[in-house]
Amino acid sequence: MKPEIPPLLLAPLIPAAGTTLQQQLYQRIKQSILQGQLVAGAMLPATRQLALELQVSRNTVLNVWTQLQAEGYLMSDRQGSRVSSLALPVGPPDDDSLASWPLAKRIEGFHQSQWIDTGSLPLRPGIPALNHFPMAAWRRALSQVMSHTPPQLLGYGDPFGEAELRTVLAQQLRITRGVRCDPGQIVITEGVQQALTLCVALLSNPGDHGWIEEPGYRNAKAALQAGELNIVPIPTDDQGMAPEPQHWEQAPPRLIYTTPTHQYPTGVVMSAARRLALIAAAQQHQAWIIEDDYDGDFHYHGEPIMAMQGTTDNAPVIYLGSFSKTLFPALRIGFMVLPAPLVRRLRPALHQILRGGNRPEQQALTRFILSGDYRRHLGKMRRLYRQRQALLRTELQRAAGQAIPLLGGDSGMHLVLPLDPHRDDVAITRKLLQAGYAPTALSTFYLSEPVQQGLVIGYGNCSDTQMTAATRQLSRLLGWPG
């Protein structure tokens, strides 16, 4: 006796854009099984019979039956096809009980925030002049790589990164940043954030103390927090990170994150005395220093500030850098320079964690550097950012109607405008965002009280016209005479 066709299978299949009759029938039967309308053991009609009823080709039904059998929803024998016995989900489809399921406790330390696309808005810190990027030269480098790409380049590469890029980087870092390294000490990463995550994962354990600057880089805090470290904010002064003896005694660190070349966000440069003292104390306590060379390539007066990594032999320093600001953030190419003894110890773990991807981009970057396009672009951007910093200083002073102290030093792509304690910098940045500008509230860079109110104002991706309009808007919000 032929099984009776369930009415739910007989609804007409209507052609629709973006979906085939076969896909419609597949989804109809699958959902009927998952929702319990077709129970386990229920016999389904013969494919010929169902095709006739639905007025579709038999091949359409056969293909659906084959797919459902391959996925385990149907089983077939000599008697025909029937619904498999499945452990169906408990509860209705709209059950929101997942919202109460337990998560990692470390999640509780992250502040709730909504991602807002402010990448192209004026005054956002850390964004380079994207419309000045030499797109033609970069396209040429990529084209040259892809035109001569052997099939092997499309597979996984060396987990440490392309050898040619690491060789070029080692030479460049020795000359321009004073970094002591050979290509074998360099690991290519997807930006500084991945390098930070790797350092936390491979060099520390949950419960260890991790030092960061106060105020300091918020994403460094996130990396340490994800590794369940006890985060210790260390105050900064006009010579950089300034740990006191009690910090070493009461919370000896396993990791120390610092931005000695251009402290973020205040812009101060760590003095030589402070660098040597930090290295010596780190050696004594077996602590690793993570040196983030933040904005080190953009120095506008005198010679560039050299890296702390090259200050002494065998310094326990992991040097981090990226091309997010010198080229563009979406490139997602960064690097870390490991002390030679650390390379041997971490190699097995890094080989299993990393996969050696984005090889064409790494090779294009190598060509971009070797051709001189990278050096020319840096020179052009240094001149542009120096001019924009000068204009921002002038516009802020004019709007305020008096001399105002600005932090940021002679490097980078941002300045810090300190505000009176009674101001609410978070509220001010919210109003500026509504007007189309995206500076960052200085108070959000602090982990402990007291915090300083202020605005971290980026000028990298901000034209002269936008900068003038932005300072006028800020002047109105602050009640300045200008």
GIBELVEN-V30188 format. One record per residue. N is the residue number from 0. RES is the residue in three letters. SS is DSSP state (a for helix, b for strand, c for the rest). PSI is psi in whole degrees, -180 to 180 (999 if undefined). Layout:
# GIBELVEN-V30188
n: (N & N)
res: (RES & RES)
ss: (SS & SS)
psi: (PSI & PSI)
This chain:
# GIBELVEN-V30188
n: (0 & 1 & 2 & 3 & 4 & 5 & 6 & 7 & 8 & 9 & 10 & 11 & 12 & 13 & 14 & 15 & 16 & 17 & 18 & 19 & 20 & 21 & 22 & 23 & 24 & 25 & 26 & 27 & 28 & 29 & 30 & 31 & 32 & 33 & 34 & 35 & 36 & 37 & 38 & 39 & 40 & 41 & 42 & 43 & 44 & 45 & 46 & 47 & 48 & 49 & 50 & 51 & 52 & 53 & 54 & 55 & 56 & 57 & 58 & 59 & 60 & 61 & 62 & 63 & 64 & 65 & 66 & 67 & 68 & 69 & 70 & 71 & 72 & 73 & 74 & 75 & 76 & 77 & 78 & 79 & 80 & 81 & 82 & 83 & 84 & 85 & 86 & 87 & 88 & 89 & 90 & 91 & 92 & 93 & 94 & 95 & 96 & 97 & 98 & 99 & 100 & 101 & 102 & 103 & 104 & 105 & 106 & 107 & 108 & 109 & 110 & 111 & 112 & 113 & 114 & 115 & 116 & 117 & 118 & 119 & 120 & 121 & 122 & 123 & 124 & 125 & 126 & 127 & 128 & 129 & 130 & 131 & 132 & 133 & 134 & 135 & 136 & 137 & 138 & 139 & 140 & 141 & 142 & 143 & 144 & 145 & 146 & 147 & 148 & 149 & 150 & 151 & 152 & 153 & 154 & 155 & 156 & 157 & 158 & 159 & 160 & 161 & 162 & 163 & 164 & 165 & 166 & 167 & 168 & 169 & 170 & 171 & 172 & 173 & 174 & 175 & 176 & 177 & 178 & 179 & 180 & 181 & 182 & 183 & 184 & 185 & 186 & 187 & 188 & 189 & 190 & 191 & 192 & 193 & 194 & 195 & 196 & 197 & 198 & 199 & 200 & 201 & 202 & 203 & 204 & 205 & 206 & 207 & 208 & 209 & 210 & 211 & 212 & 213 & 214 & 215 & 216 & 217 & 218 & 219 & 220 & 221 & 222 & 223 & 224 & 225 & 226 & 227 & 228 & 229 & 230 & 231 & 232 & 233 & 234 & 235 & 236 & 237 & 238 & 239 & 240 & 241 & 242 & 243 & 244 & 245 & 246 & 247 & 248 & 249 & 250 & 251 & 252 & 253 & 254 & 255 & 256 & 257 & 258 & 259 & 260 & 261 & 262 & 263 & 264 & 265 & 266 & 267 & 268 & 269 & 270 & 271 & 272 & 273 & 274 & 275 & 276 & 277 & 278 & 279 & 280 & 281 & 282 & 283 & 284 & 285 & 286 & 287 & 288 & 289 & 290 & 291 & 292 & 293 & 294 & 295 & 296 & 297 & 298 & 299 & 300 & 301 & 302 & 303 & 304 & 305 & 306 & 307 & 308 & 309 & 310 & 311 & 312 & 313 & 314 & 315 & 316 & 317 & 318 & 319 & 320 & 321 & 322 & 323 & 324 & 325 & 326 & 327 & 328 & 329 & 330 & 331 & 332 & 333 & 334 & 335 & 336 & 337 & 338 & 339 & 340 & 341 & 342 & 343 & 344 & 345 & 346 & 347 & 348 & 349 & 350 & 351 & 352 & 353 & 354 & 355 & 356 & 357 & 358 & 359 & 360 & 361 & 362 & 363 & 364 & 365 & 366 & 367 & 368 & 369 & 370 & 371 & 372 & 373 & 374 & 375 & 376 & 377 & 378 & 379 & 380 & 381 & 382 & 383 & 384 & 385 & 386 & 387 & 388 & 389 & 390 & 391 & 392 & 393 & 394 & 395 & 396 & 397 & 398 & 399 & 400 & 401 & 402 & 403 & 404 & 405 & 406 & 407 & 408 & 409 & 410 & 411 & 412 & 413 & 414 & 415 & 416 & 417 & 418 & 419 & 420 & 421 & 422 & 423 & 424 & 425 & 426 & 427 & 428 & 429 & 430 & 431 & 432 & 433 & 434 & 435 & 436 & 437 & 438 & 439 & 440 & 441 & 442 & 443 & 444 & 445 & 446 & 447 & 448 & 449 & 450 & 451 & 452 & 453 & 454 & 455 & 456 & 457 & 458 & 459 & 460 & 461 & 462 & 463 & 464 & 465 & 466 & 467 & 468 & 469 & 470 & 471 & 472 & 473 & 474 & 475 & 476 & 477 & 478 & 479 & 480 & 481)
res: (MET & LYS & PRO & GLU & ILE & PRO & PRO & LEU & LEU & LEU & ALA & PRO & LEU & ILE & PRO & ALA & ALA & GLY & THR & THR & LEU & GLN & GLN & GLN & LEU & TYR & GLN & ARG & ILE & LYS & GLN & SER & ILE & LEU & GLN & GLY & GLN & LEU & VAL & ALA & GLY & ALA & MET & LEU & PRO & ALA & THR & ARG & GLN & LEU & ALA & LEU & GLU & LEU & GLN & VAL & SER & ARG & ASN & THR & VAL & LEU & ASN & VAL & TRP & THR & GLN & LEU & GLN & ALA & GLU & GLY & TYR & LEU & MET & SER & ASP & ARG & GLN & GLY & SER & ARG & VAL & SER & SER & LEU & ALA & LEU & PRO & VAL & GLY & PRO & PRO & ASP & ASP & ASP & SER & LEU & ALA & SER & TRP & PRO & LEU & ALA & LYS & ARG & ILE & GLU & GLY & PHE & HIS & GLN & SER & GLN & TRP & ILE & ASP & THR & GLY & SER & LEU & PRO & LEU & ARG & PRO & GLY & ILE & PRO & ALA & LEU & ASN & HIS & PHE & PRO & MET & ALA & ALA & TRP & ARG & ARG & ALA & LEU & SER & GLN & VAL & MET & SER & HIS & THR & PRO & PRO & GLN & LEU & LEU & GLY & TYR & GLY & ASP & PRO & PHE & GLY & GLU & ALA & GLU & LEU & ARG & THR & VAL & LEU & ALA & GLN & GLN & LEU & ARG & ILE & THR & ARG & GLY & VAL & ARG & CYS & ASP & PRO & GLY & GLN & ILE & VAL & ILE & THR & GLU & GLY & VAL & GLN & GLN & ALA & LEU & THR & LEU & CYS & VAL & ALA & LEU & LEU & SER & ASN & PRO & GLY & ASP & HIS & GLY & TRP & ILE & GLU & GLU & PRO & GLY & TYR & ARG & ASN & ALA & LYS & ALA & ALA & LEU & GLN & ALA & GLY & GLU & LEU & ASN & ILE & VAL & PRO & ILE & PRO & THR & ASP & ASP & GLN & GLY & MET & ALA & PRO & GLU & PRO & GLN & HIS & TRP & GLU & GLN & ALA & PRO & PRO & ARG & LEU & ILE & TYR & THR & THR & PRO & THR & HIS & GLN & TYR & PRO & THR & GLY & VAL & VAL & MET & SER & ALA & ALA & ARG & ARG & LEU & ALA & LEU & ILE & ALA & ALA & ALA & GLN & GLN & HIS & GLN & ALA & TRP & ILE & ILE & GLU & ASP & ASP & TYR & ASP & GLY & ASP & PHE & HIS & TYR & HIS & GLY & GLU & PRO & ILE & MET & ALA & MET & GLN & GLY & THR & THR & ASP & ASN & ALA & PRO & VAL & ILE & TYR & LEU & GLY & SER & PHE & SER & LYS & THR & LEU & PHE & PRO & ALA & LEU & ARG & ILE & GLY & PHE & MET & VAL & LEU & PRO & ALA & PRO & LEU & VAL & ARG & ARG & LEU & ARG & PRO & ALA & LEU & HIS & GLN & ILE & LEU & ARG & GLY & GLY & ASN & ARG & PRO & GLU & GLN & GLN & ALA & LEU & THR & ARG & PHE & ILE & LEU & SER & GLY & ASP & TYR & ARG & ARG & HIS & LEU & GLY & LYS & MET & ARG & ARG & LEU & TYR & ARG & GLN & ARG & GLN & ALA & LEU & LEU & ARG & THR & GLU & LEU & GLN & ARG & ALA & ALA & GLY & GLN & ALA & ILE & PRO & LEU & LEU & GLY & GLY & ASP & SER & GLY & MET & HIS & LEU & VAL & LEU & PRO & LEU & ASP & PRO & HIS & ARG & ASP & ASP & VAL & ALA & ILE & THR & ARG & LYS & LEU & LEU & GLN & ALA & GLY & TYR & ALA & PRO & THR & ALA & LEU & SER & THR & PHE & TYR & LEU & SER & GLU & PRO & VAL & GLN & GLN & GLY & LEU & VAL & ILE & GLY & TYR & GLY & ASN & CYS & SER & ASP & THR & GLN & MET & THR & ALA & ALA & THR & ARG & GLN & LEU & SER & ARG & LEU & LEU & GLY & TRP & PRO & GLY)
ss: (c & c & c & c & c & c & a & a & a & c & c & c & c & c & c & b & c & c & b & c & a & a & a & a & a & a & a & a & a & a & a & a & a & a & c & c & c & c & c & c & c & c & b & c & c & c & a & a & a & a & a & a & a & a & c & c & c & a & a & a & a & a & a & a & a & a & a & a & a & a & a & c & c & b & b & b & b & c & c & b & b & b & b & c & c & c & c & c & c & c & c & c & c & c & c & c & a & a & a & a & c & c & c & c & a & a & a & a & a & c & c & c & c & c & c & c & c & c & c & c & c & b & c & c & c & c & c & c & c & a & a & a & c & c & a & a & a & a & a & a & a & a & a & a & a & a & a & c & c & c & a & a & a & a & c & c & c & c & c & c & c & c & a & a & a & a & a & a & a & a & a & a & a & a & a & a & a & c & c & c & c & c & a & a & a & b & b & b & b & c & a & a & a & a & a & a & a & a & a & a & a & a & a & c & c & c & c & c & b & b & b & b & b & b & c & c & c & a & a & a & a & a & a & a & a & a & c & c & c & b & b & b & b & b & b & b & b & c & c & b & b & c & c & c & a & a & a & a & a & a & c & c & b & b & b & b & b & b & c & c & c & c & c & c & c & c & c & c & c & c & c & a & a & a & a & a & a & a & a & a & a & a & a & a & a & c & c & b & b & b & b & b & c & c & c & c & c & c & b & c & c & c & c & c & c & c & c & a & a & a & c & c & c & c & c & c & b & b & b & b & b & b & c & c & c & c & c & c & a & a & a & c & c & b & b & b & b & c & c & a & a & a & a & a & a & a & a & a & a & a & a & a & a & c & c & c & c & c & a & a & a & a & a & a & a & a & a & a & a & a & c & c & a & a & a & a & a & a & a & a & a & a & a & a & a & a & a & a & a & a & a & a & a & a & a & a & a & a & a & a & c & c & c & c & c & b & b & c & c & c & b & c & c & b & b & b & b & b & c & c & c & c & c & c & a & a & a & a & a & a & a & a & a & a & c & c & b & c & c & b & b & a & a & a & a & c & c & c & c & c & c & c & c & b & b & b & b & b & c & c & c & c & c & a & a & a & a & a & a & a & a & a & a & a & a & a & a & a & c & c & c & c)
psi: (132 & 138 & 144 & 137 & 122 & 139 & -32 & -20 & -9 & -2 & 141 & 143 & 119 & 124 & 136 & 151 & 136 & -3 & 143 & 165 & -36 & -43 & -39 & -46 & -40 & -49 & -37 & -47 & -42 & -48 & -34 & -36 & -47 & -31 & 3 & 8 & -31 & 108 & 164 & 134 & -10 & 131 & 132 & 154 & 161 & 150 & -37 & -42 & -46 & -39 & -39 & -43 & -39 & -8 & 49 & 168 & 152 & -33 & -34 & -47 & -41 & -43 & -39 & -44 & -44 & -42 & -45 & -34 & -39 & -33 & -6 & 8 & -29 & 154 & 148 & 147 & -165 & -25 & -20 & -159 & 135 & 163 & 133 & 158 & 115 & 148 & 94 & 150 & 143 & 135 & 159 & 160 & -27 & 16 & 123 & 25 & -21 & -25 & -20 & 1 & 147 & 145 & 176 & 137 & -27 & -21 & -30 & -23 & -11 & 133 & 141 & 130 & 152 & 129 & 130 & 132 & 96 & 13 & -33 & 2 & 143 & 152 & 0 & 128 & 150 & 4 & 123 & 176 & 87 & -33 & -4 & 3 & 135 & 78 & -39 & -42 & -40 & -41 & -37 & -42 & -43 & -41 & -40 & -40 & -50 & -26 & -22 & 31 & 116 & 157 & -29 & -28 & -18 & -5 & -176 & 145 & -165 & 128 & -26 & -10 & 170 & 132 & -39 & -42 & -42 & -34 & -45 & -42 & -42 & -44 & -44 & -43 & -36 & -42 & -47 & -25 & -4 & 22 & 132 & 108 & 164 & 169 & -30 & -14 & -6 & 134 & 123 & 133 & 172 & 67 & 173 & -33 & -41 & -38 & -42 & -45 & -41 & -43 & -45 & -44 & -35 & -16 & -2 & 168 & 154 & 136 & -15 & 159 & 133 & 123 & 139 & 161 & 150 & 109 & 160 & 180 & 120 & -34 & -23 & -41 & -42 & -40 & -44 & -37 & -40 & -27 & 7 & 39 & 155 & 110 & 127 & 111 & 126 & 125 & 152 & 150 & -158 & 0 & 11 & -155 & 131 & 73 & 145 & 162 & -35 & -26 & -44 & -35 & -44 & -27 & 63 & 129 & 154 & -35 & 143 & 113 & 129 & 155 & 74 & -29 & -37 & 90 & 134 & 118 & -1 & -22 & 2 & 155 & 130 & 130 & 160 & -41 & -42 & -38 & -49 & -39 & -40 & -42 & -45 & -44 & -37 & -39 & -40 & -36 & 7 & 48 & 143 & 131 & 125 & 108 & 111 & 112 & 70 & 118 & 21 & -21 & -13 & 87 & 130 & -10 & 123 & -168 & 153 & 149 & 127 & 157 & 150 & -29 & -36 & 10 & -45 & 164 & 145 & 36 & 138 & 57 & 130 & 118 & 128 & 145 & 170 & 175 & 15 & -34 & -31 & -26 & -89 & 147 & -37 & -12 & -35 & 50 & 120 & -171 & 159 & 144 & 115 & 145 & 142 & -46 & -27 & -29 & -47 & -37 & -32 & -13 & -48 & -43 & -44 & -35 & -28 & -28 & -40 & 157 & -2 & 61 & -163 & 50 & -43 & -40 & -40 & -40 & -35 & -40 & -39 & -47 & -39 & -40 & -49 & -30 & -14 & -7 & -36 & -46 & -42 & -40 & -43 & -44 & -43 & -42 & -35 & -45 & -42 & -46 & -34 & -42 & -41 & -36 & -43 & -42 & -42 & -41 & -45 & -46 & -40 & -42 & -40 & -42 & -37 & -24 & 11 & 169 & 132 & 143 & 126 & 136 & 155 & -20 & -158 & 23 & 174 & -164 & 25 & 160 & 155 & 125 & 103 & 145 & 161 & 151 & -28 & -10 & 154 & 97 & -29 & -43 & -37 & -44 & -32 & -42 & -37 & -36 & -38 & -28 & -2 & 20 & 149 & 55 & 171 & 143 & 126 & -34 & -25 & -7 & -2 & 148 & -19 & 164 & 152 & 155 & 155 & 134 & 142 & 178 & 130 & 110 & 116 & 141 & 3 & -50 & 46 & 117 & 168 & -43 & -44 & -37 & -42 & -45 & -39 & -42 & -32 & -42 & -43 & -39 & -41 & -39 & -36 & -6 & 29 & 155 & -29 & 999)
